[in-house]
């Protein structure tokens, strides 16, 4: 009878320790999940910032191209006008 009771008490103590370790594991898992979520959010924010930068770059490029085209057109028109005037 004594042996049985001692074995049952030891099993209960091991159970309690295992339950606490499982709680710790759960807490660790939750913390890891939270960290992963935070990292994902940060990555998303960085991606959004990169997209904004790309948009700005595209806009700048488009503006530059338009300006160049306008300048070229003006120069051509002026040149054509002057050459036509000189030839006449």
PDB file with one MODEL, atoms N, CA, C and O in Angstrom:
MODEL        1
ATOM      1  N   UNK A   1       0.808  -1.185   0.000  1.00  0.00           N
ATOM      2  CA  UNK A   1       0.000   0.000   0.000  1.00  0.00           C
ATOM      3  C   UNK A   1       0.860   1.262   0.000  1.00  0.00           C
ATOM      4  O   UNK A   1       0.546   2.235  -0.684  1.00  0.00           O
ATOM      5  N   UNK A   2       1.904   1.238   0.741  1.00  0.00           N
ATOM      6  CA  UNK A   2       2.791   2.393   0.791  1.00  0.00           C
ATOM      7  C   UNK A   2       3.431   2.667  -0.566  1.00  0.00           C
ATOM      8  O   UNK A   2       3.548   3.816  -0.991  1.00  0.00           O
ATOM      9  N   UNK A   3       3.830   1.626  -1.216  1.00  0.00           N
ATOM     10  CA  UNK A   3       4.491   1.772  -2.503  1.00  0.00           C
ATOM     11  C   UNK A   3       3.547   2.426  -3.514  1.00  0.00           C
ATOM     12  O   UNK A   3       3.944   3.307  -4.278  1.00  0.00           O
ATOM     13  N   UNK A   4       2.334   1.992  -3.503  1.00  0.00           N
ATOM     14  CA  UNK A   4       1.354   2.524  -4.435  1.00  0.00           C
ATOM     15  C   UNK A   4       1.138   4.012  -4.208  1.00  0.00           C
ATOM     16  O   UNK A   4       1.112   4.794  -5.158  1.00  0.00           O
ATOM     17  N   UNK A   5       0.988   4.389  -2.983  1.00  0.00           N
ATOM     18  CA  UNK A   5       0.736   5.799  -2.693  1.00  0.00           C
ATOM     19  C   UNK A   5       1.936   6.661  -3.077  1.00  0.00           C
ATOM     20  O   UNK A   5       1.771   7.762  -3.601  1.00  0.00           O
ATOM     21  N   UNK A   6       3.117   6.170  -2.823  1.00  0.00           N
ATOM     22  CA  UNK A   6       4.303   6.952  -3.171  1.00  0.00           C
ATOM     23  C   UNK A   6       4.425   7.093  -4.684  1.00  0.00           C
ATOM     24  O   UNK A   6       4.787   8.159  -5.182  1.00  0.00           O
ATOM     25  N   UNK A   7       4.130   6.046  -5.400  1.00  0.00           N
ATOM     26  CA  UNK A   7       4.219   6.125  -6.850  1.00  0.00           C
ATOM     27  C   UNK A   7       3.170   7.090  -7.391  1.00  0.00           C
ATOM     28  O   UNK A   7       3.437   7.832  -8.336  1.00  0.00           O
ATOM     29  N   UNK A   8       2.006   7.084  -6.810  1.00  0.00           N
ATOM     30  CA  UNK A   8       0.970   7.992  -7.284  1.00  0.00           C
ATOM     31  C   UNK A   8       1.360   9.441  -6.996  1.00  0.00           C
ATOM     32  O   UNK A   8       1.100  10.323  -7.815  1.00  0.00           O
ATOM     33  N   UNK A   9       1.964   9.691  -5.873  1.00  0.00           N
ATOM     34  CA  UNK A   9       2.360  11.060  -5.554  1.00  0.00           C
ATOM     35  C   UNK A   9       3.465  11.524  -6.499  1.00  0.00           C
ATOM     36  O   UNK A   9       3.469  12.675  -6.937  1.00  0.00           O
ATOM     37  N   UNK A  10       4.381  10.649  -6.805  1.00  0.00           N
ATOM     38  CA  UNK A  10       5.453  11.033  -7.716  1.00  0.00           C
ATOM     39  C   UNK A  10       4.889  11.298  -9.110  1.00  0.00           C
ATOM     40  O   UNK A  10       5.332  12.218  -9.798  1.00  0.00           O
ATOM     41  N   UNK A  11       3.935  10.511  -9.515  1.00  0.00           N
ATOM     42  CA  UNK A  11       3.355  10.723 -10.828  1.00  0.00           C
ATOM     43  C   UNK A  11       2.606  12.052 -10.857  1.00  0.00           C
ATOM     44  O   UNK A  11       2.636  12.759 -11.863  1.00  0.00           O
ATOM     45  N   UNK A  12       1.954  12.384  -9.787  1.00  0.00           N
ATOM     46  CA  UNK A  12       1.230  13.647  -9.758  1.00  0.00           C
ATOM     47  C   UNK A  12       2.209  14.815  -9.794  1.00  0.00           C
ATOM     48  O   UNK A  12       1.942  15.824 -10.447  1.00  0.00           O
ATOM     49  N   UNK A  13       3.311  14.696  -9.117  1.00  0.00           N
ATOM     50  CA  UNK A  13       4.292  15.774  -9.136  1.00  0.00           C
ATOM     51  C   UNK A  13       4.894  15.907 -10.531  1.00  0.00           C
ATOM     52  O   UNK A  13       5.122  17.019 -11.008  1.00  0.00           O
ATOM     53  N   UNK A  14       5.147  14.799 -11.171  1.00  0.00           N
ATOM     54  CA  UNK A  14       5.686  14.870 -12.518  1.00  0.00           C
ATOM     55  C   UNK A  14       4.643  15.480 -13.455  1.00  0.00           C
ATOM     56  O   UNK A  14       4.988  16.210 -14.385  1.00  0.00           O
ATOM     57  N   UNK A  15       3.408  15.188 -13.214  1.00  0.00           N
ATOM     58  CA  UNK A  15       2.354  15.755 -14.031  1.00  0.00           C
ATOM     59  C   UNK A  15       2.305  17.269 -13.856  1.00  0.00           C
ATOM     60  O   UNK A  15       2.181  18.009 -14.832  1.00  0.00           O
ATOM     61  N   UNK A  16       2.400  17.714 -12.637  1.00  0.00           N
ATOM     62  CA  UNK A  16       2.346  19.148 -12.388  1.00  0.00           C
ATOM     63  C   UNK A  16       3.538  19.840 -13.042  1.00  0.00           C
ATOM     64  O   UNK A  16       3.389  20.930 -13.596  1.00  0.00           O
ATOM     65  N   UNK A  17       4.682  19.241 -12.988  1.00  0.00           N
ATOM     66  CA  UNK A  17       5.845  19.848 -13.623  1.00  0.00           C
ATOM     67  C   UNK A  17       5.675  19.846 -15.138  1.00  0.00           C
ATOM     68  O   UNK A  17       6.067  20.800 -15.811  1.00  0.00           O
ATOM     69  N   UNK A  18       5.097  18.791 -15.668  1.00  0.00           N
ATOM     70  CA  UNK A  18       4.893  18.740 -17.104  1.00  0.00           C
ATOM     71  C   UNK A  18       3.858  19.778 -17.515  1.00  0.00           C
ATOM     72  O   UNK A  18       3.973  20.381 -18.582  1.00  0.00           O
ATOM     73  N   UNK A  19       2.862  19.986 -16.688  1.00  0.00           N
ATOM     74  CA  UNK A  19       1.856  20.979 -17.027  1.00  0.00           C
ATOM     75  C   UNK A  19       2.476  22.370 -17.010  1.00  0.00           C
ATOM     76  O   UNK A  19       2.159  23.197 -17.865  1.00  0.00           O
ATOM     77  N   UNK A  20       3.338  22.633 -16.067  1.00  0.00           N
ATOM     78  CA  UNK A  20       3.972  23.946 -16.020  1.00  0.00           C
ATOM     79  C   UNK A  20       4.899  24.118 -17.221  1.00  0.00           C
ATOM     80  O   UNK A  20       4.990  25.206 -17.789  1.00  0.00           O
ATOM     81  N   UNK A  21       5.574  23.062 -17.597  1.00  0.00           N
ATOM     82  CA  UNK A  21       6.450  23.163 -18.758  1.00  0.00           C
ATOM     83  C   UNK A  21       5.620  23.365 -20.024  1.00  0.00           C
ATOM     84  O   UNK A  21       6.030  24.088 -20.931  1.00  0.00           O
ATOM     85  N   UNK A  22       4.464  22.731 -20.083  1.00  0.00           N
ATOM     86  CA  UNK A  22       3.617  22.921 -21.252  1.00  0.00           C
ATOM     87  C   UNK A  22       3.107  24.361 -21.285  1.00  0.00           C
ATOM     88  O   UNK A  22       2.975  24.951 -22.358  1.00  0.00           O
ATOM     89  N   UNK A  23       2.822  24.918 -20.124  1.00  0.00           N
ATOM     90  CA  UNK A  23       2.406  26.317 -20.066  1.00  0.00           C
ATOM     91  C   UNK A  23       3.537  27.219 -20.547  1.00  0.00           C
ATOM     92  O   UNK A  23       3.316  28.176 -21.289  1.00  0.00           O
ATOM     93  N   UNK A  24       4.730  26.902 -20.118  1.00  0.00           N
ATOM     94  CA  UNK A  24       5.886  27.687 -20.549  1.00  0.00           C
ATOM     95  C   UNK A  24       6.061  27.584 -22.060  1.00  0.00           C
ATOM     96  O   UNK A  24       6.353  28.569 -22.738  1.00  0.00           O
ATOM     97  N   UNK A  25       5.878  26.377 -22.567  1.00  0.00           N
ATOM     98  CA  UNK A  25       6.001  26.180 -24.013  1.00  0.00           C
ATOM     99  C   UNK A  25       4.951  26.998 -24.752  1.00  0.00           C
ATOM    100  O   UNK A  25       5.233  27.621 -25.775  1.00  0.00           O
ATOM    101  N   UNK A  26       3.730  26.984 -24.211  1.00  0.00           N
ATOM    102  CA  UNK A  26       2.663  27.758 -24.833  1.00  0.00           C
ATOM    103  C   UNK A  26       3.013  29.242 -24.829  1.00  0.00           C
ATOM    104  O   UNK A  26       2.823  29.939 -25.826  1.00  0.00           O
ATOM    105  N   UNK A  27       3.523  29.712 -23.701  1.00  0.00           N
ATOM    106  CA  UNK A  27       3.909  31.119 -23.603  1.00  0.00           C
ATOM    107  C   UNK A  27       5.007  31.444 -24.609  1.00  0.00           C
ATOM    108  O   UNK A  27       4.973  32.479 -25.276  1.00  0.00           O
ATOM    109  N   UNK A  28       5.975  30.548 -24.706  1.00  0.00           N
ATOM    110  CA  UNK A  28       7.061  30.757 -25.659  1.00  0.00           C
ATOM    111  C   UNK A  28       6.528  30.792 -27.085  1.00  0.00           C
ATOM    112  O   UNK A  28       6.934  31.626 -27.894  1.00  0.00           O
ATOM    113  N   UNK A  29       5.614  29.877 -27.378  1.00  0.00           N
ATOM    114  CA  UNK A  29       5.025  29.836 -28.714  1.00  0.00           C
ATOM    115  C   UNK A  29       4.282  31.133 -29.005  1.00  0.00           C
ATOM    116  O   UNK A  29       4.391  31.697 -30.094  1.00  0.00           O
ATOM    117  N   UNK A  30       3.519  31.601 -28.007  1.00  0.00           N
ATOM    118  CA  UNK A  30       2.781  32.849 -28.185  1.00  0.00           C
ATOM    119  C   UNK A  30       3.740  34.006 -28.434  1.00  0.00           C
ATOM    120  O   UNK A  30       3.508  34.842 -29.308  1.00  0.00           O
ATOM    121  N   UNK A  31       4.813  34.046 -27.663  1.00  0.00           N
ATOM    122  CA  UNK A  31       5.800  35.110 -27.838  1.00  0.00           C
ATOM    123  C   UNK A  31       6.420  35.044 -29.231  1.00  0.00           C
ATOM    124  O   UNK A  31       6.600  36.066 -29.893  1.00  0.00           O
ATOM    125  N   UNK A  32       6.742  33.832 -29.662  1.00  0.00           N
ATOM    126  CA  UNK A  32       7.322  33.662 -30.991  1.00  0.00           C
ATOM    127  C   UNK A  32       6.348  34.122 -32.068  1.00  0.00           C
ATOM    128  O   UNK A  32       6.736  34.783 -33.032  1.00  0.00           O
ATOM    129  N   UNK A  33       5.078  33.764 -31.893  1.00  0.00           N
ATOM    130  CA  UNK A  33       4.068  34.166 -32.862  1.00  0.00           C
ATOM    131  C   UNK A  33       3.958  35.689 -32.914  1.00  0.00           C
ATOM    132  O   UNK A  33       3.873  36.283 -33.989  1.00  0.00           O
ATOM    133  N   UNK A  34       3.962  36.310 -31.729  1.00  0.00           N
ATOM    134  CA  UNK A  34       3.886  37.767 -31.673  1.00  0.00           C
ATOM    135  C   UNK A  34       5.084  38.397 -32.375  1.00  0.00           C
ATOM    136  O   UNK A  34       4.941  39.359 -33.129  1.00  0.00           O
ATOM    137  N   UNK A  35       6.253  37.848 -32.120  1.00  0.00           N
ATOM    138  CA  UNK A  35       7.462  38.368 -32.758  1.00  0.00           C
ATOM    139  C   UNK A  35       7.377  38.217 -34.274  1.00  0.00           C
ATOM    140  O   UNK A  35       7.738  39.127 -35.021  1.00  0.00           O
ATOM    141  N   UNK A  36       6.897  37.060 -34.716  1.00  0.00           N
ATOM    142  CA  UNK A  36       6.757  36.826 -36.150  1.00  0.00           C
ATOM    143  C   UNK A  36       5.782  37.829 -36.762  1.00  0.00           C
ATOM    144  O   UNK A  36       6.031  38.376 -37.837  1.00  0.00           O
ATOM    145  N   UNK A  37       4.661  38.063 -36.059  1.00  0.00           N
ATOM    146  CA  UNK A  37       3.679  39.018 -36.555  1.00  0.00           C
ATOM    147  C   UNK A  37       4.292  40.410 -36.663  1.00  0.00           C
ATOM    148  O   UNK A  37       4.090  41.117 -37.650  1.00  0.00           O
ATOM    149  N   UNK A  38       5.045  40.791 -35.633  1.00  0.00           N
ATOM    150  CA  UNK A  38       5.691  42.103 -35.655  1.00  0.00           C
ATOM    151  C   UNK A  38       6.664  42.208 -36.824  1.00  0.00           C
ATOM    152  O   UNK A  38       6.715  43.225 -37.516  1.00  0.00           O
ATOM    153  N   UNK A  39       7.430  41.148 -37.033  1.00  0.00           N
ATOM    154  CA  UNK A  39       8.382  41.142 -38.146  1.00  0.00           C
ATOM    155  C   UNK A  39       7.652  41.262 -39.481  1.00  0.00           C
ATOM    156  O   UNK A  39       8.080  41.995 -40.372  1.00  0.00           O
ATOM    157  N   UNK A  40       6.550  40.535 -39.606  1.00  0.00           N
ATOM    158  CA  UNK A  40       5.775  40.598 -40.840  1.00  0.00           C
ATOM    159  C   UNK A  40       5.251  42.013 -41.071  1.00  0.00           C
ATOM    160  O   UNK A  40       5.302  42.532 -42.186  1.00  0.00           O
ATOM    161  N   UNK A  41       4.745  42.632 -39.997  1.00  0.00           N
ATOM    162  CA  UNK A  41       4.241  43.995 -40.115  1.00  0.00           C
ATOM    163  C   UNK A  41       5.353  44.944 -40.552  1.00  0.00           C
ATOM    164  O   UNK A  41       5.152  45.797 -41.417  1.00  0.00           O
ATOM    165  N   UNK A  42       6.520  44.787 -39.949  1.00  0.00           N
ATOM    166  CA  UNK A  42       7.653  45.638 -40.315  1.00  0.00           C
ATOM    167  C   UNK A  42       8.022  45.442 -41.781  1.00  0.00           C
ATOM    168  O   UNK A  42       8.290  46.404 -42.500  1.00  0.00           O
ATOM    169  N   UNK A  43       8.031  44.185 -42.214  1.00  0.00           N
ATOM    170  CA  UNK A  43       8.348  43.896 -43.612  1.00  0.00           C
ATOM    171  C   UNK A  43       7.327  44.540 -44.544  1.00  0.00           C
ATOM    172  O   UNK A  43       7.682  45.106 -45.578  1.00  0.00           O
ATOM    173  N   UNK A  44       6.051  44.444 -44.161  1.00  0.00           N
ATOM    174  CA  UNK A  44       5.006  45.044 -44.983  1.00  0.00           C
ATOM    175  C   UNK A  44       5.194  46.554 -45.076  1.00  0.00           C
ATOM    176  O   UNK A  44       5.055  47.146 -46.146  1.00  0.00           O
ATOM    177  N   UNK A  45       5.515  47.170 -43.932  1.00  0.00           N
ATOM    178  CA  UNK A  45       5.743  48.612 -43.926  1.00  0.00           C
ATOM    179  C   UNK A  45       6.917  48.976 -44.830  1.00  0.00           C
ATOM    180  O   UNK A  45       6.856  49.949 -45.582  1.00  0.00           O
ATOM    181  N   UNK A  46       7.982  48.188 -44.748  1.00  0.00           N
ATOM    182  CA  UNK A  46       9.147  48.445 -45.590  1.00  0.00           C
ATOM    183  C   UNK A  46       8.784  48.305 -47.064  1.00  0.00           C
ATOM    184  O   UNK A  46       9.218  49.097 -47.900  1.00  0.00           O
ATOM    185  N   UNK A  47       7.985  47.288 -47.369  1.00  0.00           N
ATOM    186  CA  UNK A  47       7.568  47.085 -48.758  1.00  0.00           C
ATOM    187  C   UNK A  47       6.751  48.275 -49.251  1.00  0.00           C
ATOM    188  O   UNK A  47       6.921  48.735 -50.380  1.00  0.00           O
ATOM    189  N   UNK A  48       5.856  48.769 -48.382  1.00  0.00           N
ATOM    190  CA  UNK A  48       5.049  49.923 -48.764  1.00  0.00           C
ATOM    191  C   UNK A  48       5.934  51.139 -49.019  1.00  0.00           C
ATOM    192  O   UNK A  48       5.722  51.883 -49.977  1.00  0.00           O
ATOM    193  N   UNK A  49       6.921  51.332 -48.157  1.00  0.00           N
ATOM    194  CA  UNK A  49       7.839  52.456 -48.337  1.00  0.00           C
ATOM    195  C   UNK A  49       8.592  52.330 -49.657  1.00  0.00           C
ATOM    196  O   UNK A  49       8.776  53.311 -50.377  1.00  0.00           O
ATOM    197  N   UNK A  50       9.024  51.112 -49.961  1.00  0.00           N
ATOM    198  CA  UNK A  50       9.732  50.884 -51.220  1.00  0.00           C
ATOM    199  C   UNK A  50       8.825  51.182 -52.413  1.00  0.00           C
ATOM    200  O   UNK A  50       9.262  51.765 -53.405  1.00  0.00           O
ATOM    201  N   UNK A  51       7.563  50.780 -52.307  1.00  0.00           N
ATOM    202  CA  UNK A  51       6.621  51.053 -53.390  1.00  0.00           C
ATOM    203  C   UNK A  51       6.472  52.556 -53.593  1.00  0.00           C
ATOM    204  O   UNK A  51       6.455  53.041 -54.724  1.00  0.00           O
ATOM    205  N   UNK A  52       6.365  53.288 -52.481  1.00  0.00           N
ATOM    206  CA  UNK A  52       6.237  54.740 -52.572  1.00  0.00           C
ATOM    207  C   UNK A  52       7.463  55.341 -53.241  1.00  0.00           C
ATOM    208  O   UNK A  52       7.349  56.229 -54.086  1.00  0.00           O
ATOM    209  N   UNK A  53       8.637  54.850 -52.855  1.00  0.00           N
ATOM    210  CA  UNK A  53       9.873  55.356 -53.449  1.00  0.00           C
ATOM    211  C   UNK A  53       9.889  55.080 -54.945  1.00  0.00           C
ATOM    212  O   UNK A  53      10.280  55.937 -55.738  1.00  0.00           O
ATOM    213  N   UNK A  54       9.460  53.879 -55.327  1.00  0.00           N
ATOM    214  CA  UNK A  54       9.433  53.529 -56.745  1.00  0.00           C
ATOM    215  C   UNK A  54       8.492  54.457 -57.502  1.00  0.00           C
ATOM    216  O   UNK A  54       8.804  54.907 -58.605  1.00  0.00           O
ATOM    217  N   UNK A  55       7.334  54.739 -56.899  1.00  0.00           N
ATOM    218  CA  UNK A  55       6.384  55.639 -57.549  1.00  0.00           C
ATOM    219  C   UNK A  55       7.008  57.010 -57.760  1.00  0.00           C
ATOM    220  O   UNK A  55       6.886  57.608 -58.829  1.00  0.00           O
ATOM    221  N   UNK A  56       7.678  57.495 -56.722  1.00  0.00           N
ATOM    222  CA  UNK A  56       8.322  58.804 -56.833  1.00  0.00           C
ATOM    223  C   UNK A  56       9.358  58.799 -57.943  1.00  0.00           C
ATOM    224  O   UNK A  56       9.441  59.742 -58.730  1.00  0.00           O
ATOM    225  N   UNK A  57      10.147  57.732 -58.004  1.00  0.00           N
ATOM    226  CA  UNK A  57      11.167  57.625 -59.046  1.00  0.00           C
ATOM    227  C   UNK A  57      10.524  57.650 -60.429  1.00  0.00           C
ATOM    228  O   UNK A  57      10.994  58.337 -61.335  1.00  0.00           O
ATOM    229  N   UNK A  58       9.441  56.886 -60.573  1.00  0.00           N
ATOM    230  CA  UNK A  58       8.750  56.839 -61.862  1.00  0.00           C
ATOM    231  C   UNK A  58       8.257  58.227 -62.251  1.00  0.00           C
ATOM    232  O   UNK A  58       8.416  58.665 -63.391  1.00  0.00           O
ATOM    233  N   UNK A  59       7.650  58.913 -61.270  1.00  0.00           N
ATOM    234  CA  UNK A  59       7.147  60.258 -61.552  1.00  0.00           C
ATOM    235  C   UNK A  59       8.270  61.174 -61.991  1.00  0.00           C
ATOM    236  O   UNK A  59       8.127  61.923 -62.958  1.00  0.00           O
ATOM    237  N   UNK A  60       9.392  61.117 -61.282  1.00  0.00           N
ATOM    238  CA  UNK A  60      10.541  61.957 -61.633  1.00  0.00           C
ATOM    239  C   UNK A  60      11.014  61.646 -63.043  1.00  0.00           C
ATOM    240  O   UNK A  60      11.277  62.550 -63.836  1.00  0.00           O
ATOM    241  N   UNK A  61      11.120  60.355 -63.347  1.00  0.00           N
ATOM    242  CA  UNK A  61      11.577  59.957 -64.680  1.00  0.00           C
ATOM    243  C   UNK A  61      10.631  60.476 -65.750  1.00  0.00           C
ATOM    244  O   UNK A  61      11.057  61.005 -66.776  1.00  0.00           O
ATOM    245  N   UNK A  62       9.331  60.313 -65.489  1.00  0.00           N
ATOM    246  CA  UNK A  62       8.343  60.788 -66.467  1.00  0.00           C
ATOM    247  C   UNK A  62       8.473  62.287 -66.674  1.00  0.00           C
ATOM    248  O   UNK A  62       8.460  62.766 -67.808  1.00  0.00           O
ATOM    249  N   UNK A  63       8.601  63.031 -65.571  1.00  0.00           N
ATOM    250  CA  UNK A  63       8.748  64.484 -65.675  1.00  0.00           C
ATOM    251  C   UNK A  63       9.986  64.844 -66.484  1.00  0.00           C
ATOM    252  O   UNK A  63       9.940  65.709 -67.358  1.00  0.00           O
ATOM    253  N   UNK A  64      11.090  64.173 -66.183  1.00  0.00           N
ATOM    254  CA  UNK A  64      12.335  64.450 -66.907  1.00  0.00           C
ATOM    255  C   UNK A  64      12.164  64.177 -68.395  1.00  0.00           C
ATOM    256  O   UNK A  64      12.582  64.970 -69.239  1.00  0.00           O
ATOM    257  N   UNK A  65      11.543  63.041 -68.702  1.00  0.00           N
ATOM    258  CA  UNK A  65      11.332  62.693 -70.110  1.00  0.00           C
ATOM    259  C   UNK A  65      10.483  63.750 -70.800  1.00  0.00           C
ATOM    260  O   UNK A  65      10.803  64.181 -71.908  1.00  0.00           O
ATOM    261  N   UNK A  66       9.397  64.170 -70.145  1.00  0.00           N
ATOM    262  CA  UNK A  66       8.522  65.188 -70.728  1.00  0.00           C
ATOM    263  C   UNK A  66       9.287  66.479 -70.973  1.00  0.00           C
ATOM    264  O   UNK A  66       9.173  67.091 -72.035  1.00  0.00           O
ATOM    265  N   UNK A  67      10.070  66.886 -69.975  1.00  0.00           N
ATOM    266  CA  UNK A  67      10.850  68.119 -70.121  1.00  0.00           C
ATOM    267  C   UNK A  67      11.813  68.010 -71.293  1.00  0.00           C
ATOM    268  O   UNK A  67      11.931  68.928 -72.104  1.00  0.00           O
ATOM    269  N   UNK A  68      12.499  66.878 -71.369  1.00  0.00           N
ATOM    270  CA  UNK A  68      13.448  66.684 -72.469  1.00  0.00           C
ATOM    271  C   UNK A  68      12.746  66.759 -73.812  1.00  0.00           C
ATOM    272  O   UNK A  68      13.228  67.411 -74.738  1.00  0.00           O
ATOM    273  N   UNK A  69      11.600  66.086 -73.917  1.00  0.00           N
ATOM    274  CA  UNK A  69      10.848  66.085 -75.176  1.00  0.00           C
ATOM    275  C   UNK A  69      10.442  67.504 -75.551  1.00  0.00           C
ATOM    276  O   UNK A  69      10.586  67.924 -76.699  1.00  0.00           O
ATOM    277  N   UNK A  70       9.925  68.244 -74.550  1.00  0.00           N
ATOM    278  CA  UNK A  70       9.502  69.620 -74.816  1.00  0.00           C
ATOM    279  C   UNK A  70      10.671  70.465 -75.297  1.00  0.00           C
ATOM    280  O   UNK A  70      10.553  71.221 -76.261  1.00  0.00           O
ATOM    281  N   UNK A  71      11.802  70.326 -74.611  1.00  0.00           N
ATOM    282  CA  UNK A  71      12.987  71.095 -75.000  1.00  0.00           C
ATOM    283  C   UNK A  71      13.401  70.754 -76.426  1.00  0.00           C
ATOM    284  O   UNK A  71      13.696  71.642 -77.225  1.00  0.00           O
ATOM    285  N   UNK A  72      13.419  69.463 -76.736  1.00  0.00           N
ATOM    286  CA  UNK A  72      13.812  69.037 -78.083  1.00  0.00           C
ATOM    287  C   UNK A  72      12.864  69.618 -79.128  1.00  0.00           C
ATOM    288  O   UNK A  72      13.293  70.105 -80.174  1.00  0.00           O
ATOM    289  N   UNK A  73      11.568  69.557 -78.825  1.00  0.00           N
ATOM    290  CA  UNK A  73      10.579  70.090 -79.772  1.00  0.00           C
ATOM    291  C   UNK A  73      10.805  71.579 -79.993  1.00  0.00           C
ATOM    292  O   UNK A  73      10.800  72.063 -81.125  1.00  0.00           O
ATOM    293  N   UNK A  74      11.005  72.302 -78.880  1.00  0.00           N
ATOM    294  CA  UNK A  74      11.240  73.745 -78.998  1.00  0.00           C
ATOM    295  C   UNK A  74      12.476  74.020 -79.841  1.00  0.00           C
ATOM    296  O   UNK A  74      12.458  74.872 -80.729  1.00  0.00           O
ATOM    297  N   UNK A  75      13.547  73.291 -79.555  1.00  0.00           N
ATOM    298  CA  UNK A  75      14.794  73.503 -80.298  1.00  0.00           C
ATOM    299  C   UNK A  75      14.601  73.213 -81.780  1.00  0.00           C
ATOM    300  O   UNK A  75      15.069  73.957 -82.641  1.00  0.00           O
ATOM    301  N   UNK A  76      13.902  72.116 -82.060  1.00  0.00           N
ATOM    302  CA  UNK A  76      13.654  71.761 -83.469  1.00  0.00           C
ATOM    303  C   UNK A  76      12.845  72.846 -84.161  1.00  0.00           C
ATOM    304  O   UNK A  76      13.159  73.271 -85.273  1.00  0.00           O
ATOM    305  N   UNK A  77      11.787  73.285 -83.468  1.00  0.00           N
ATOM    306  CA  UNK A  77      10.927  74.304 -84.069  1.00  0.00           C
ATOM    307  C   UNK A  77      11.720  75.585 -84.337  1.00  0.00           C
ATOM    308  O   UNK A  77      11.635  76.187 -85.407  1.00  0.00           O
ATOM    309  N   UNK A  78      12.487  75.973 -83.329  1.00  0.00           N
ATOM    310  CA  UNK A  78      13.296  77.182 -83.500  1.00  0.00           C
ATOM    311  C   UNK A  78      14.289  77.009 -84.638  1.00  0.00           C
ATOM    312  O   UNK A  78      14.446  77.891 -85.483  1.00  0.00           O
ATOM    313  N   UNK A  79      14.947  75.876 -84.648  1.00  0.00           N
ATOM    314  CA  UNK A  79      15.942  75.611 -85.686  1.00  0.00           C
ATOM    315  C   UNK A  79      15.283  75.598 -87.058  1.00  0.00           C
ATOM    316  O   UNK A  79      15.782  76.209 -88.004  1.00  0.00           O
ATOM    317  N   UNK A  80      14.158  74.897 -87.159  1.00  0.00           N
ATOM    318  CA  UNK A  80      13.449  74.826 -88.436  1.00  0.00           C
ATOM    319  C   UNK A  80      12.988  76.212 -88.868  1.00  0.00           C
ATOM    320  O   UNK A  80      13.088  76.573 -90.040  1.00  0.00           O
ATOM    321  N   UNK A  81      12.494  76.969 -87.928  1.00  0.00           N
ATOM    322  CA  UNK A  81      12.017  78.314 -88.232  1.00  0.00           C
ATOM    323  C   UNK A  81      13.160  79.185 -88.744  1.00  0.00           C
ATOM    324  O   UNK A  81      13.038  79.877 -89.755  1.00  0.00           O
ATOM    325  N   UNK A  82      14.272  79.132 -88.017  1.00  0.00           N
ATOM    326  CA  UNK A  82      15.417  79.954 -88.409  1.00  0.00           C
ATOM    327  C   UNK A  82      15.998  79.516 -89.748  1.00  0.00           C
ATOM    328  O   UNK A  82      16.335  80.360 -90.579  1.00  0.00           O
ATOM    329  N   UNK A  83      16.118  78.226 -89.968  1.00  0.00           N
ATOM    330  CA  UNK A  83      16.667  77.753 -91.247  1.00  0.00           C
ATOM    331  C   UNK A  83      15.731  78.121 -92.387  1.00  0.00           C
ATOM    332  O   UNK A  83      16.191  78.482 -93.470  1.00  0.00           O
ATOM    333  N   UNK A  84      14.448  78.037 -92.161  1.00  0.00           N
ATOM    334  CA  UNK A  84      13.489  78.394 -93.208  1.00  0.00           C
ATOM    335  C   UNK A  84      13.597  79.884 -93.504  1.00  0.00           C
ATOM    336  O   UNK A  84      13.535  80.288 -94.665  1.00  0.00           O
ATOM    337  N   UNK A  85      13.755  80.690 -92.487  1.00  0.00           N
ATOM    338  CA  UNK A  85      13.834  82.130 -92.662  1.00  0.00           C
ATOM    339  C   UNK A  85      15.118  82.508 -93.399  1.00  0.00           C
ATOM    340  O   UNK A  85      15.123  83.392 -94.256  1.00  0.00           O
ATOM    341  N   UNK A  86      16.193  81.827 -93.049  1.00  0.00           N
ATOM    342  CA  UNK A  86      17.473  82.113 -93.693  1.00  0.00           C
ATOM    343  C   UNK A  86      17.423  81.710 -95.163  1.00  0.00           C
ATOM    344  O   UNK A  86      17.910  82.436 -96.031  1.00  0.00           O
ATOM    345  N   UNK A  87      16.840  80.566 -95.433  1.00  0.00           N
ATOM    346  CA  UNK A  87      16.778  80.075 -96.806  1.00  0.00           C
ATOM    347  C   UNK A  87      15.889  80.951 -97.677  1.00  0.00           C
ATOM    348  O   UNK A  87      16.111  81.041 -98.884  1.00  0.00           O
ATOM    349  N   UNK A  88      14.899  81.589 -97.095  1.00  0.00           N
ATOM    350  CA  UNK A  88      14.012  82.443 -97.886  1.00  0.00           C
ATOM    351  C   UNK A  88      14.652  83.771 -98.052  1.00  0.00           C
ATOM    352  O   UNK A  88      14.080  84.657 -98.688  1.00  0.00           O
TER     353      UNK A  88
ENDMDL
END
